[in-house]
Amino acid sequence: MKITKLETLRAGEFPNLVWVRLHTDQGPVGLGETNFSAQSVETYLHEYVAPRVLGRNPLEIERLTRSLQGYLGYRSSGVETRAISALDIALWDLFGKVCGMPLYQVLGGASRAAIRTYNTCAGYRYIRDARLQSSANWGVDGENQGPYEDLDAFLNRADELAQSLLGEGITAMKIWPFDPYAEASDGWHISGPELDAALEPFRKIRRAVGNKMDIMVEFHSLWRLPPAQRIARALAEFDTYWHEDPIRMDSLDLLKAYAPHSKAPICASEILAGRWSFKDLLQTGVAGIVMFDLAWCGGISEARRIAALADAWQLPVAPHDCVGPIVYAASCHFSIWAPNALVQESVRAFYSGWYNELVTHVPRPVQGMIAAPPGPGIGSELLPDFAKRADASVRVST
């Protein structure tokens, strides 16, 4: 089998996303995905990756992806790593299709029938446009697009949101009320009134549902050490489940100074790439939950290595997903397979909403659990008429 064509697809309505399809001379096609700087990733795929993979055997995943690691750009989750992550996801999807098995099966088989999920409380338009990760791109302008405007809800009606989630069997939720104050001070300061305001969602949740809801706190790597320590101390009374990327994650060793102030374990990090970065994280001795994103860390191949590394430290993994429908589906497969998977992230505004505008199958939680997805491969494809969208962009290398 040989790769005969590398195809990328984008849609103007979703400017952060790019999909890659690998076509073969024997028919099967593999589908991958990543996001952020989509045009740059697309260019890299065609100018650097395509000349190095066309004509090669896509079933030699390790050999092929290893040959793409050049001299620069592989310690970060930048364009090079995200492009190769998307390619790697496509290779595994293709491998599953050739075997006629779902992805979790070709990875080694299921470790469980279903995985617990938590709801990341984003709304339908969260990080929708090219302004990327900022509160200006939260999509909370008052325009209601459905029943799951969960970001506006956690800011203003966190008690009602917690009750709504429990009504669907979802017993864990992730919120990030501290971000606007970090943006205002570049992460250096949070005032007493600001801290009190940011803690209000936690008060509402605990008053409404007690300890029936696990609360994950997302800090988006926005804070410097002293205010992060202060926030951690203030959160102690709410018995939060984890603190995710509480400081700028370019200084992993400083997590050792943060950890004594936090009652909750440290979760890190969706923005790290490659097993070497995760080795540095684990060697701090204070990591509690290891999080990675299949589309940013190096793909499924690298995520397997990171999960095994975490297992050696007796730590669980929690695959990140706030990316797109293919990464979400692939992550669900990964969590069904990985022996030390703890919980799978999901966004109900996404899997009940715009994901369905793009792909043929989207895993849906039932009573807070995501069952093993179907195959073969990832078990989901771009909709047949995707390329006919008025905003579609398709580029091909042969």
WOGILIN-V172580 format. One line per field, one symbol per residue. ss: DSSP state (@ for helix, = for strand, . for the rest). burial: 1 if it has 9 or more other C-alpha atoms within 8 Angstrom, else 0. A space follows every 10 residues. Layout:
ss: ???
burial: ???
//
This chain:
ss: ..======== =..======= ====....== =====..@@@ @@@@@@@@@@ @@@....... @@@@@@.... ........@@ @@@@@@@@@@ @@@@@@@@@. .=@@@@.... ...======= .......... ....@@@... .........@ @@@@@@.@@@ @@@@@@@... .====...@@ @@@@@..... .@@@@@@@@@ @@@@@@@@@@ @@.=====.. ....@@@@@@ @@@@@@@@.. .===...... .@@@@@@@@. ....====.. ...@@@@@@@ @@....==== .........@ @@@@@@@@@@ @@...==... ....@@@@@@ @@@@@@@... =..===.@@@ @..@@@@.=. .....=..== =.....=... .=...@@@.. .======.
burial: 1111111111 1001111111 1111000111 1111100100 1101110011 0011011100 1001100100 0011011111 1111111111 1111111001 1111110001 0001111111 1111111110 0100001110 0000000011 1111101111 1110110111 1111101110 1110111111 0001100110 1111110110 0011111110 1111101111 1110110001 1111111110 0100110110 1111111111 1111101111 1101011111 1111111111 1111111011 1000111111 1111111111 1111111101 1111111111 1111110111 0110110111 1110111111 1010011000 01110100
//
